[in-house]
Amino acid sequence: MPLTPRTTGSRTNSRTRKARLGIPIAAGASLALVGGVLLWSPAGEADASPAAAPAAARAGFTAVAAGDIAEQCTASSSSCKHPKTAALVKQINPSFVMTMGDNQYDDARLKDFQKYYDKTWGAFKSKTRPTPGNHESYDPAGAFKGYKSYFGSVAYPDGESYYSFDQGNWHFIALDSNKFDDDEQIDWLKDDLAANSKKCVAAYWHHPLFSSGEHGNNPVGRPVWKLLQANKAELVLNGHDHHYERFAPQNADGKADANGIVEVLGGMGGANPYDIEEVQPNSQKRLTDTFGVVKLNFTDTGFSWNLVGTDGSTKDTSPSYSCR
């Protein structure tokens, strides 16, 4: 089922008209050399592991997520990781790709996007729905200039760096955590959530509210988390810390809550790994020095995911969750 634009009914102000967009779904088998790995992806297949996934896992649609991606290196270097994580995306062939910021290092200049990111993850640009990280703000030509120039309307569908889209029974919200103190983004989020008619809600941005890594917890996301939980969101995806971590459902204050939100930290898209510093409450699994992508399995009533490593093996499997 293709992604569909959001409609807002009688809501006609500029915030509720913020870009509702569609994403084409790749089709057909392919054989390609990506990141030095020869991969074959049959039509309709969305499983990176050697064994076929259970029928329940294949139902609905599949997406891929990762943050902290393109170091300034290419496939000619055996230590370069983003060509290898891009090879996974190629094999999985998801309906769409979510990036959780710091797409290009170090200063996210346009020429670096073109030289590095574009040569690997750029293969999925048409079905990538990105968010910016702090490194996108470091561009000497102007904050976010390279990011905006490279992704264009994909990242700024209505002139803003935050937007939403639908697929199946899911509503996805891409936020700019560099601007969480921006009242306009918060007002837009309130309107977007109020206009949503889908049962299941997921959001993603760069700076995690909860992290056991070197950057640790970032309270700037607490008001957003509260808004999302009040509107029965199920899932939050983040980057920033360069490791993988999943949390049990919790509220904005870090208390275990069966009606809370599940957070997945997926900052292992290609950047140098960070250490685990202080394990946070409700953290269920942590992996560092592991590169890969989060393969998300969505149905009309719930979700689960696998962390797929660059060797093609499954490094972690989540519980299955139901939408509230």
C-alpha positions as CSV (number, residue, x, y, z in Angstrom):
1,M,0.0,0.0,0.0
2,P,1.6,3.3,-1.0
3,L,2.1,6.2,1.4
4,T,-0.7,8.6,1.2
5,P,-0.9,12.4,1.9
6,R,-2.6,13.4,5.1
7,T,-5.9,15.3,4.8
8,T,-7.0,17.7,7.6
9,G,-10.7,18.0,7.0
10,S,-11.9,21.4,8.0
11,R,-8.5,22.5,9.3
12,T,-7.2,25.0,6.9
13,N,-4.5,27.0,8.7
14,S,-0.9,26.9,7.5
15,R,0.3,24.6,10.2
16,T,-2.2,21.9,9.6
17,R,-1.5,22.1,5.8
18,K,2.1,21.1,6.4
19,A,3.3,18.7,3.7
20,R,1.5,15.4,3.5
21,L,3.4,13.4,1.0
22,G,3.5,10.1,-0.9
23,I,6.4,7.8,-1.3
24,P,6.7,5.3,-4.2
25,I,7.3,1.7,-3.3
26,A,10.2,0.0,-5.1
27,A,9.2,-3.0,-7.0
28,G,10.9,-5.9,-8.9
29,A,13.9,-8.0,-8.4
30,S,17.4,-6.5,-8.5
31,L,21.0,-7.6,-8.6
32,A,23.5,-5.0,-7.6
33,L,26.9,-4.5,-6.1
34,V,26.5,-2.2,-3.1
35,G,29.2,-1.5,-0.6
36,G,31.3,-4.3,-2.0
37,V,28.5,-6.9,-1.4
38,L,26.6,-8.6,-4.2
39,L,23.0,-8.6,-3.3
40,W,19.9,-10.1,-4.9
41,S,16.5,-8.9,-3.8
42,P,13.4,-10.7,-5.2
43,A,10.3,-8.7,-5.7
44,G,8.2,-8.3,-2.6
45,E,10.9,-9.7,-0.3
46,A,11.7,-7.6,2.8
47,D,13.9,-9.8,4.9
48,A,17.6,-9.3,5.4
49,S,18.1,-12.5,7.4
50,P,18.8,-15.9,5.7
51,A,15.7,-17.5,7.1
52,A,12.3,-16.4,6.0
53,A,10.3,-14.3,8.5
54,P,7.1,-15.7,9.9
55,A,4.0,-14.7,8.0
56,A,2.9,-12.3,10.8
57,A,6.2,-10.4,10.5
58,R,5.7,-10.1,6.7
59,A,2.2,-8.7,7.0
60,G,1.6,-5.0,6.6
61,F,4.7,-3.2,5.4
62,T,8.4,-2.8,6.3
63,A,10.4,0.3,6.9
64,V,14.1,0.9,7.7
65,A,15.5,3.4,10.2
66,A,19.0,4.5,11.2
67,G,20.7,7.7,12.2
68,D,24.3,9.0,12.2
69,I,25.2,7.7,8.8
70,A,27.8,9.0,6.3
71,E,31.3,9.5,7.6
72,Q,33.7,11.0,5.0
73,C,34.8,7.7,3.5
74,T,33.9,5.5,0.6
75,A,33.6,1.8,-0.2
76,S,37.3,1.8,-1.2
77,S,38.1,1.8,2.5
78,S,37.3,-1.5,4.3
79,S,36.6,0.4,7.5
80,C,33.9,2.6,5.9
81,K,30.6,1.5,7.3
82,H,27.9,3.4,5.5
83,P,28.3,1.5,2.2
84,K,27.7,-1.6,4.2
85,T,24.6,-0.3,6.0
86,A,23.3,0.9,2.6
87,A,23.8,-2.6,1.3
88,L,21.4,-3.8,3.9
89,V,18.8,-1.2,2.9
90,K,19.1,-2.4,-0.7
91,Q,18.6,-6.0,0.3
92,I,15.6,-5.3,2.6
93,N,13.9,-3.1,0.0
94,P,11.6,-1.3,2.5
95,S,8.6,0.7,1.6
96,F,10.4,3.8,2.9
97,V,13.5,4.8,4.9
98,M,13.6,7.0,8.0
99,T,16.8,8.8,9.0
100,M,17.2,10.2,12.5
101,G,19.7,13.0,11.8
102,D,23.4,13.5,11.3
103,N,23.0,12.1,7.8
104,Q,26.4,13.5,6.7
105,Y,29.6,14.2,8.6
106,D,31.3,16.4,9.7
107,D,29.6,19.6,8.7
108,A,26.9,18.3,6.3
109,R,28.1,20.5,3.4
110,L,26.4,19.9,0.1
111,K,29.6,18.7,-1.5
112,D,30.0,16.1,1.2
113,F,26.5,14.9,0.8
114,Q,27.2,14.5,-2.9
115,K,30.6,12.8,-2.4
116,Y,29.7,10.4,0.4
117,Y,26.0,10.0,1.4
118,D,24.8,10.2,-2.2
119,K,27.1,7.3,-3.3
120,T,25.5,4.9,-0.8
121,W,22.3,5.9,1.0
122,G,21.5,8.3,-1.9
123,A,20.3,5.2,-3.8
124,F,17.1,5.4,-1.7
125,K,16.7,9.2,-1.7
126,S,13.4,9.1,-3.4
127,K,11.8,7.0,-0.6
128,T,13.9,8.5,2.3
129,R,12.1,10.7,4.8
130,P,14.9,12.4,6.7
131,T,15.3,14.5,9.8
132,P,18.2,16.8,10.6
133,G,20.7,16.3,13.4
134,N,23.1,18.7,15.0
135,H,25.8,18.1,12.4
136,E,23.4,19.5,9.7
137,S,23.6,22.8,11.6
138,Y,27.4,23.1,11.3
139,D,27.5,23.8,7.6
140,P,29.8,26.8,7.1
141,A,27.6,27.9,4.2
142,G,24.8,28.3,6.7
143,A,22.9,26.1,9.1
144,F,21.1,23.2,7.3
145,K,22.0,24.7,3.9
146,G,23.7,21.5,2.6
147,Y,20.9,19.3,4.1
148,K,18.2,21.4,2.5
149,S,20.0,21.7,-0.8
150,Y,20.6,17.9,-1.0
151,F,17.2,16.6,0.1
152,G,15.1,19.5,-1.2
153,S,11.3,19.0,-0.9
154,V,11.8,15.5,0.5
155,A,13.0,17.1,3.8
156,Y,11.1,20.4,3.4
157,P,7.8,19.4,1.8
158,D,6.1,22.7,2.8
159,G,9.1,24.8,3.6
160,E,9.6,23.5,7.2
161,S,12.0,20.8,8.5
162,Y,9.1,18.8,10.1
163,Y,6.2,17.0,8.4
164,S,4.1,13.9,8.6
165,F,2.8,11.2,6.3
166,D,0.6,8.1,6.4
167,Q,0.9,4.5,5.4
168,G,-1.6,1.8,6.1
169,N,-3.1,2.4,9.5
170,W,0.0,4.3,10.6
171,H,0.7,8.0,11.0
172,F,4.4,9.0,10.9
173,I,5.7,12.3,12.3
174,A,9.2,13.6,11.3
175,L,10.4,16.3,13.8
176,D,13.4,18.6,14.0
177,S,14.8,18.3,17.5
178,N,17.1,21.3,16.8
179,K,13.9,23.4,17.0
180,F,12.1,21.8,19.9
181,D,12.0,25.3,21.5
182,D,10.2,26.6,18.4
183,D,6.6,27.3,19.3
184,E,5.5,27.0,15.7
185,Q,6.7,23.4,15.5
186,I,5.0,22.6,18.8
187,D,1.8,24.2,17.6
188,W,2.0,22.3,14.3
189,L,2.5,19.1,16.2
190,K,-0.6,19.7,18.3
191,D,-2.7,20.4,15.2
192,D,-1.2,17.4,13.3
193,L,-2.0,15.0,16.2
194,A,-5.5,16.4,16.5
195,A,-6.1,15.9,12.8
196,N,-4.8,12.3,12.8
197,S,-7.3,9.6,12.0
198,K,-4.9,6.6,12.0
199,K,-4.9,4.1,14.9
200,C,-1.1,3.9,15.2
201,V,1.4,6.7,15.6
202,A,5.2,6.8,15.3
203,A,7.5,9.8,15.6
204,Y,11.2,10.2,14.9
205,W,13.9,12.9,15.5
206,H,17.6,13.2,16.3
207,H,18.2,13.9,20.0
208,P,16.8,11.2,22.3
209,L,15.0,11.9,25.5
210,F,16.5,8.7,26.9
211,S,19.9,7.3,26.2
212,S,22.5,5.2,28.0
213,G,25.3,6.6,25.7
214,E,27.9,9.3,25.8
215,H,25.4,12.2,25.2
216,G,22.9,10.8,27.7
217,N,19.3,12.0,28.2
218,N,18.2,15.1,26.4
219,P,15.3,16.8,28.2
220,V,14.6,19.1,25.3
221,G,12.3,16.3,24.0
222,R,10.2,15.9,27.1
223,P,7.3,18.3,26.1
224,V,7.1,16.5,22.7
225,W,7.0,13.1,24.4
226,K,4.1,14.3,26.6
227,L,2.2,15.5,23.6
228,L,2.8,12.2,21.8
229,Q,1.8,10.0,24.7
230,A,-1.4,12.1,25.4
231,N,-2.3,11.3,21.8
232,K,-1.6,7.6,22.2
233,A,1.6,7.4,20.1
234,E,3.3,4.0,20.2
235,L,6.9,4.5,19.0
236,V,9.7,7.0,19.0
237,L,12.9,6.6,16.9
238,N,16.1,8.6,17.7
239,G,19.8,8.8,16.9
240,H,22.6,11.1,18.2
241,D,24.3,8.6,20.4
242,H,26.2,6.1,18.2
243,H,24.8,2.9,19.5
244,Y,21.7,0.8,19.5
245,E,19.3,0.7,22.4
246,R,15.7,-0.2,23.0
247,F,13.5,0.8,25.9
248,A,10.4,-0.7,27.5
249,P,7.3,1.6,27.3
250,Q,7.7,4.6,29.6
251,N,6.4,8.1,30.2
252,A,8.2,11.4,29.7
253,D,9.6,11.2,33.2
254,G,11.3,7.9,32.6
255,K,8.8,5.8,34.6
256,A,7.7,2.4,33.3
257,D,4.2,2.8,31.9
258,A,2.2,0.2,30.0
259,N,0.5,3.1,28.2
260,G,3.8,4.8,27.5
261,I,6.0,5.0,24.4
262,V,8.6,2.6,23.2
263,E,11.9,4.3,22.2
264,V,14.4,2.8,19.8
265,L,17.8,4.5,19.6
266,G,19.4,3.6,16.2
267,G,22.5,5.7,15.9
268,M,24.5,2.9,14.2
269,G,24.1,3.8,10.6
270,G,27.9,4.3,9.9
271,A,29.5,6.8,12.3
272,N,32.2,5.8,14.8
273,P,30.5,4.0,17.8
274,Y,30.1,5.6,21.3
275,D,30.4,3.8,24.6
276,I,27.6,3.0,27.0
277,E,28.1,5.3,29.9
278,E,25.2,5.1,32.3
279,V,22.4,2.5,31.8
280,Q,19.0,4.2,32.1
281,P,15.9,2.8,33.7
282,N,13.7,0.8,31.4
283,S,16.6,0.1,29.0
284,Q,16.1,-3.4,27.8
285,K,19.0,-3.9,25.3
286,R,22.2,-2.0,24.4
287,L,24.7,-2.7,21.7
288,T,27.7,-0.6,20.7
289,D,30.4,-1.2,18.1
290,T,27.6,-2.8,16.0
291,F,26.7,-1.3,12.7
292,G,23.4,-1.9,10.9
293,V,19.8,-0.8,10.4
294,V,16.5,-1.2,12.3
295,K,14.1,-3.2,10.2
296,L,10.6,-2.3,11.4
297,N,7.6,-4.5,10.7
298,F,4.3,-2.7,10.8
299,T,0.8,-4.1,10.7
300,D,-2.5,-2.4,11.0
301,T,-2.6,-3.2,14.7
302,G,1.0,-3.2,15.9
303,F,4.7,-3.4,15.3
304,S,8.0,-5.1,16.0
305,W,11.5,-4.8,14.7
306,N,14.9,-6.4,14.2
307,L,18.3,-4.9,14.3
308,V,20.1,-6.3,11.3
309,G,23.9,-6.1,11.3
310,T,26.2,-5.5,8.4
311,D,27.0,-9.2,8.2
312,G,23.3,-9.8,7.5
313,S,22.6,-11.4,10.9
314,T,19.9,-10.4,13.3
315,K,21.5,-8.7,16.3
316,D,18.3,-8.1,18.3
317,T,14.7,-8.9,18.1
318,S,12.1,-6.8,19.8
319,P,8.9,-7.9,21.6
320,S,5.7,-7.4,19.5
321,Y,3.6,-4.4,20.5
322,S,0.0,-3.5,19.9
323,C,-1.3,-0.1,19.0
324,R,-3.4,1.5,21.7
